[in-house]
Amino acid sequence: MTSSGHLVIMLSSFLSLFLLLLALINIFLTQWWTPTRLQKLMGRQGIKGPCYRLFHGNNKQILDMKNEAISRPKTLSHDLFALVQPHYNWWAKIYGKIIFNGMVLNLSW
C-alpha cells in the first residue's frame, strides 16, 4: 500500500473518532448536563420537582400512577384531571402549583 493510502486510512480513522467523540459529548450534554443544570437553576428560584433520572426520567412512576388511577372506582364528576394526569395532581400536592419536570416547566391548576 502506498503512503497516500495510509494517509487516507489515518485521516478517515481520525475523522471517525472525532465524530464519535462529538456524538458522545452531545449525548452527555442533552441527557445529563442540561436537565440537571436546569433543575438546579429552577431549585434556586424555589421551583421544585421530581428528581431527574437518566434516560427514562419519571416514566415508570407516571405509568404506575396512571395504572393505579385507572384501577380505582370512578365517580360521576367533571374533575378528570386526577384521572388523566395523576402524576401532575400528585406532584402539585408535594411540590406546589409550579412543577419542574426534566426540561419542561408545568403549571398545575
N, C-alpha and C positions, 0 to 999 in steps of 0.2 A: 504494500500500500504506500502511496506517495505521501509526502509531508503535507500536501494540501488536503488529502483525505483525512489524515489525523487531525488537522486543524478544524475541519468541518465537524468531525465527531466530537472534539473537545468543546467547540462553541455550542453545538446543539445540546450537549450534556449540561453545560453551564446554564444555558437558557432554560432548559427543563427544570433544573434545580432551583433557579431563580423564580420561575413561575410557580413551582410547588411551594416555595417559601412565602411568596406573596399570597397564595391561596390560604395557607395556614395562618398567616397574620390576619387576613380578612376574617376567617372563621373565628379566631380568638377575639377580635375586636367586636364583631357583631353578636357573638353568642355569650361572651362573658364580660368584657370590659365595659361596653356601653350600658347594658342593663344594670350592672352593679354600680357604676358611676351615677347613673340616673337615680337609682334607688337611694344612694347616699345623699345626693343633692336634694331630692324631694323630702327625705327624712329630716334634713336640716331645716327645711321650711315648715315642718310639722305635718307633712302629708305621709301617712304610714300606709303599709300594705303588706301582703303576704311576702315571705322571703323568696328571693329568686332561686330557682333550681335550674341547673344546666340542662339544656336541650328540651326536656319535656315540660318545664315550668310547673304550673299547678294543675295540669290536665287530669291527673289521677284524682286529686282532691275534688275537682269540679265534677268529674264523672261520678264519683261516689255520692256527692251531694245531690246531683240530678237523679240518680237511681233511687236514692232514699226519698226524695221529694215525690217521685212518680209512684213509689210503692205506698205512700201514705194515703188514707182515705181523703177524697176531695169533698169540699163543702161547696155549696152554691154561692159563689161570691165573684165579684168583679176584680178582686185583688189577685191577679195571676202572676205578679212579679216574683213572689216567693216560689212559685211552681216552675216558672220558665227559667228564671235566673237565680236559683237558690244560693249560689256562691256569692253573688253581689249582696243579696239580702243578709247573709251571714257576716260577710266582711264589713258591711255598713254598721252592723251591731258592734263588731270588735274594734274597727279602726276609725269609725266615724263616717260621715257622708262623702268625704273625698277619699278615694281609694287609688293607690298606685299599684298597678298590676303589670310588672315587667316593663314594657316600653309604652304602655297605654295608661293615661290618666282617666279615671272614670268618676263621674259624679253620680252618686246613688240618690234616688228620690225617696 
